Amino acid sequence: MKAAKDYIVFPLDVSEPERAKSLVTLLAEHVGMFKIGLELFVRSGPELVNWIAKAGSAKVFLDLKFHDIPVTVKRAMARAAELGVFFATVHCGESRAMLEAAVEGGGERVNVLGVTVLTSVSSDDLVEAGYRKDYSTDLRQLVMKKAAMAKKAGCAGIVCSGQEVQAVKTELGRDFQVVTPGIRPAGEKVAADDQARVVTPAMAIESGSDYLVIGRPIRDADDPVAAAQAVAKEIQGVLRP
């Protein structure tokens, strides 16, 4: 059984590698995984991934959200797998072939996650993008369609908001991994930021989430370690023995 802290994925959403290293050093014993996104990877590249992998027991999640023709995605995922990361992402996009290429490129060296619908996306956004009414008015239906496509393609799991987790687990099985961003600790006021569909850590875990991406509530706290410990305590409170 995972420890409560191992459910926490901390995104290194900073631009400076030294700032990222400082956060890793501070939080390495209090979170289960560090997520590297586009900004930091473009700035620091594989060297930082290797540094984090050697910095402690926390795993590395490479969140580059590949989205290209299948052969390009296959090659890119193969290079990501060489870095020894635990998770790597690919957009579910428009075709199962791209997802299958990502899985093939990763082989058994990395857990490929399909990104379904970003937590910043609202129904209005989908209408503007031209989605059919049944998908734009019911985001869960769209997430489920993309999640099913990801599973058929062989992905280890998906990224989706906490509002869709229970349906994904019910339809696609408990072993299909779900990573949930848009997490705000209980009692924290949700700001008018770029997350449109948020839930608390306890809500996400009770719904079946396997990992929770929690950034600003920890990073921007006066005491990030205490904030991470508080999140772990909230998670522990709903874990089944």
C-alpha positions in Angstrom: 0.0 0.0 0.0 1.3 3.5 -0.9 2.1 5.9 1.8 -0.1 9.0 1.9 2.7 11.2 0.6 3.3 8.9 -2.4 -0.1 10.1 -3.8 1.3 13.6 -4.1 2.7 14.8 -7.4 4.4 18.1 -7.1 4.7 20.1 -10.3 7.9 22.0 -10.8 6.2 24.9 -12.5 9.2 27.3 -12.3 11.5 28.6 -15.0 14.8 28.5 -13.2 16.6 25.2 -12.7 18.1 26.3 -9.4 14.7 27.1 -8.1 13.5 23.7 -9.1 16.4 22.0 -7.4 15.7 24.0 -4.3 12.1 22.8 -4.2 13.2 19.2 -4.9 15.7 19.3 -2.0 13.0 20.8 0.3 10.2 18.4 -0.6 11.9 15.2 -1.6 10.8 13.3 1.5 7.3 14.8 1.6 6.0 14.0 -1.9 6.0 10.9 -4.1 6.8 12.4 -7.5 8.0 15.6 -9.2 6.4 16.7 -12.4 8.5 18.5 -15.1 6.5 20.4 -17.6 7.2 22.2 -20.9 8.7 25.4 -19.5 11.2 23.8 -17.2 12.1 21.0 -19.7 12.7 23.5 -22.5 15.0 25.5 -20.2 16.8 22.7 -18.5 16.4 19.5 -20.5 17.3 15.9 -19.6 20.0 17.0 -17.3 17.5 18.2 -14.7 15.5 15.0 -15.0 18.6 13.0 -14.3 19.5 15.2 -11.3 16.0 14.8 -9.8 16.1 11.0 -10.3 19.3 10.9 -8.2 18.1 13.4 -5.5 16.0 11.0 -3.5 13.3 8.3 -3.7 10.7 10.5 -5.4 9.8 9.5 -9.0 9.8 11.8 -12.0 6.8 12.5 -14.2 7.6 14.0 -17.6 4.6 16.0 -18.6 5.3 17.2 -22.2 1.9 16.2 -23.6 3.1 14.9 -27.0 0.8 15.6 -29.9 2.0 15.0 -33.4 2.0 12.4 -36.2 2.4 8.9 -34.8 5.9 8.3 -36.0 7.2 11.5 -34.3 5.3 10.7 -31.1 6.8 7.2 -31.1 10.3 8.5 -31.4 9.8 11.2 -28.8 8.4 8.7 -26.3 11.3 6.4 -26.8 13.7 9.2 -25.9 11.5 10.0 -22.8 11.7 6.4 -21.8 15.5 6.5 -21.9 15.4 9.1 -19.2 14.0 6.6 -16.7 10.9 8.6 -15.9 7.9 6.9 -14.3 5.1 8.7 -16.2 5.1 10.5 -19.5 2.1 12.1 -21.2 0.6 12.2 -24.7 -2.6 14.0 -25.7 -5.5 11.7 -26.5 -6.0 14.0 -29.5 -7.8 12.8 -32.6 -6.5 9.3 -33.3 -5.8 6.1 -31.5 -2.9 5.5 -33.8 -1.0 8.3 -32.0 -1.6 6.8 -28.6 -0.6 3.4 -29.8 2.6 4.9 -31.2 3.4 6.5 -27.9 2.9 3.2 -26.1 5.1 1.4 -28.6 7.8 4.0 -28.3 7.7 3.8 -24.5 7.8 0.0 -24.5 7.7 -1.3 -20.9 10.1 1.4 -19.7 7.6 4.2 -19.0 4.0 4.4 -18.0 2.2 6.4 -20.8 -0.7 8.6 -19.7 -3.3 9.9 -22.1 -4.3 13.5 -21.4 -8.1 13.7 -21.8 -9.5 17.2 -21.2 -7.4 19.8 -19.5 -8.8 21.0 -16.2 -8.6 24.6 -17.5 -11.2 23.7 -20.2 -14.8 24.6 -19.7 -18.0 23.7 -21.7 -17.8 27.2 -23.3 -14.3 26.5 -24.5 -15.4 23.2 -26.2 -18.3 25.0 -27.9 -16.0 27.6 -29.3 -13.6 24.8 -30.4 -16.4 23.2 -32.4 -17.2 20.1 -30.3 -20.6 18.4 -30.7 -23.2 19.6 -28.2 -23.4 16.2 -26.4 -19.6 16.5 -25.6 -19.4 20.2 -25.0 -22.3 20.2 -22.5 -21.2 17.0 -20.8 -17.4 17.0 -20.2 -17.6 13.6 -18.5 -18.9 12.0 -21.7 -16.0 13.5 -23.6 -13.4 12.4 -20.9 -14.9 8.9 -21.0 -14.6 8.6 -24.7 -11.0 9.7 -24.7 -10.2 7.5 -21.7 -11.6 4.4 -23.4 -9.5 5.2 -26.5 -6.4 5.5 -24.3 -7.0 2.2 -22.7 -7.6 0.4 -26.0 -4.3 1.9 -27.2 -2.5 0.3 -24.3 -1.9 3.4 -22.1 -1.3 2.8 -18.4 -3.8 5.4 -17.5 -5.0 8.9 -18.1 -5.0 12.4 -16.7 -8.4 13.8 -15.9 -10.1 16.0 -13.3 -11.5 14.6 -10.0 -15.0 15.0 -11.3 -14.6 12.2 -13.8 -12.4 9.8 -11.8 -15.2 7.6 -10.4 -16.8 7.0 -13.8 -13.4 6.1 -15.3 -12.7 3.6 -12.6 -16.1 2.1 -12.9 -16.0 1.7 -16.6 -12.4 1.0 -17.3 -11.2 -0.9 -14.1 -9.4 -0.1 -10.9 -6.0 -1.0 -12.4 -6.3 1.8 -15.1 -4.3 4.6 -13.5 -5.8 8.0 -13.0 -3.8 11.1 -12.3 -5.8 14.1 -11.1 -4.7 17.8 -11.4 -6.8 20.7 -10.2 -6.5 19.7 -6.5 -7.1 22.2 -3.7 -6.8 21.2 -0.1 -9.9 21.3 2.1 -10.8 24.7 3.4 -8.7 26.6 0.9 -10.5 29.2 -1.1 -10.3 28.5 -4.9 -8.9 31.5 -6.6 -9.9 32.7 -10.0 -6.9 31.0 -11.6 -6.7 28.7 -14.6 -8.2 25.6 -13.1 -11.9 25.3 -13.9 -12.7 21.9 -12.4 -11.2 21.4 -8.9 -11.7 19.0 -6.1 -10.1 18.4 -2.7 -7.5 15.6 -2.0 -9.9 13.6 0.0 -12.6 13.9 -2.7 -10.2 12.7 -5.4 -8.9 9.8 -3.3 -12.4 8.6 -2.4 -13.3 8.7 -6.1 -10.4 6.5 -6.9 -7.5 8.8 -8.0 -4.1 7.1 -7.9 -2.0 10.3 -7.9 -2.9 14.0 -7.2 -1.1 16.9 -8.8 -0.8 19.6 -6.2 1.3 22.7 -6.9 0.4 26.1 -5.8 -1.2 25.2 -2.5 2.2 23.7 -1.5 4.7 25.9 -3.4 3.1 29.2 -2.4 2.6 28.3 1.2 4.6 30.1 3.9 5.9 26.7 4.9 5.8 24.3 1.9 6.8 21.3 3.9 4.0 21.8 6.4 1.6 22.3 3.5 2.7 19.0 1.9 2.4 17.3 5.3 -1.1 18.7 5.7 -2.2 17.3 2.3 -0.7 13.9 3.2 -2.7 14.0 6.5 -5.9 14.7 4.6 -5.2 11.8 2.2 -4.3 9.5 5.1 -7.7 10.3 6.6 -9.6 8.6 3.7 -7.2 5.8 2.9 -8.7 2.4 3.5 -6.5 0.1 5.7 
